[in-house]
């Protein structure tokens, strides 16, 4: 135990941390609802990120990288799962981080792990990308976590 810290202090700290986590979740939920209300207006922005209107191999690869991003896989694991070069995966994830559709999790043993932002759920980005890839693959369903 930390010198001078009592169990009562630890309980207070723990309670305060839980309150903060609850507040953060509430803000994410509110943001999600606001985004849903403006989904059509912001669709062009994320569609531009993935080049939906310009169907190229690069754009489809970037979509696959995004779909494999799940908050558990490293950049190398995403590269292996998509069979895309690690440098390309890293570059696209960095671009998507700047666009704020993925976020880098706190470093664990210096491993870079990204997760999708709440915008993914609110705007249905993954769902739309799966449909786009299915069209490309002649209706074959894309099974991506």
N, C-alpha and C positions, 0 to 999 in steps of 0.2 A: 504494500500500500504506500501511497505517496505521503511523506512526512507532513503532518498537520492537516491532512484531509480525513474527515470522519465519514462513516457510512451515511450519515444524514446528508453530508455534502455531496457524496457520490449519487445518492438517490435524487437529489435536487438537480444535479448535472444531467443525469440520465433522463429525468422527466423533461428538462428543457430541450435536450437533444431530440427527444420524441416529438415535442411540440414543434420544433423547427422542421423536422421531417414532414410532419403533417401539413404545415403551412406551405412547404415547397410542393407537395403533392397537390394541394388545393390550387396553387398558382398554375401548375402544369395543366390541371383539368380545365380551369377557366380559359387558359390560352388555347387549349384544344377546341373548346366550344366556339371561341372567337374565330379561330382559323376555319372551322367548319362553315361558319356563316359567310366566309369570304373565299371559300374553296375555288369557285370559278374564276375569281379575279386573280388569285395567286397561282392557278394551274399553269399559266403560261410561263411563269418563272421557273418552276421545277421541271417543266417539260423542256425548257431551253437548256437546263443543266445537263439533261440526258440526251439532248438532240433528237427528241421524238419526231420532229418534222423531217429531219435529215437522217434517214435510215442508213447508217454505216456500220461496218463491223466494229469500229472503235466504240460507237455509242451503245451497241448491244453488249459489248464486253463491260463497259462501265455500268450498265444496268445490272448485269450479273454480279459484279463486285458489290454493288449496293445491296442487292438482295441477299448476298451471303454475309453481310455485315450484321452481327447479332449481339454484340456486346460480350462475346465469349471467345471469338476467334482472333488470332493475331493476323497481322498483314500476311505473313508467310502461309498461314493456314487458309486464308481466303484465296491467296494465289494458287495454292495446291487444289483447292476445291473447284476453282473456276478454270484451271489450266491456263492462267494468264501470268505473264512475267511479273515477279515481285515489284520491280521498279514501276511498272505501269499501275499496279494495284495501289502502291504507296502514293504515287502522284495523284491518282483519281480520288483517293480518300482524303488527301490534303486539300484538293480542290473542293470536294464536297464539304469538308469541315469549314472552309472559308465561306461557303454558301449557307452554312448552318443547317445542313440536312443530316449530317452525322456529327458526332462529338467524340473526342478522344477521352477515354476513361483515365482516371489517375493511374500513373505508371505502377505496374506490378512487376518487379524484377526487370525493369527496363524494357518490358514488352509493350508494343503499341497495340492497344485493343480499342476498336471503335464501336460505337453503337448508333443506331438511328435516333434522331431526335423525336420528340412527341409529334412533330409535324407529320411524320410518316403515318401514324394512326389517324390523326385528325384529317389529313388530306387524302388518305388512301393511296399514297404514292406506290408502295410495294404492290398493292393490288393492280394498279394501272400498269406498272412495269411488267408484272407477270403476264397480263393480257397482251401487252405489246410484244413480248418475247414469244408468246404462244402463236400470235399472228405470223411472226417471222418463221417459226418452226412448223408452219402449216397446221396449227391447231393442237400440236402436241403440248400437253400440260407440262409446265416447268415446276418441278418439285424442288423448292428452295425453302430452307428454314427461315 
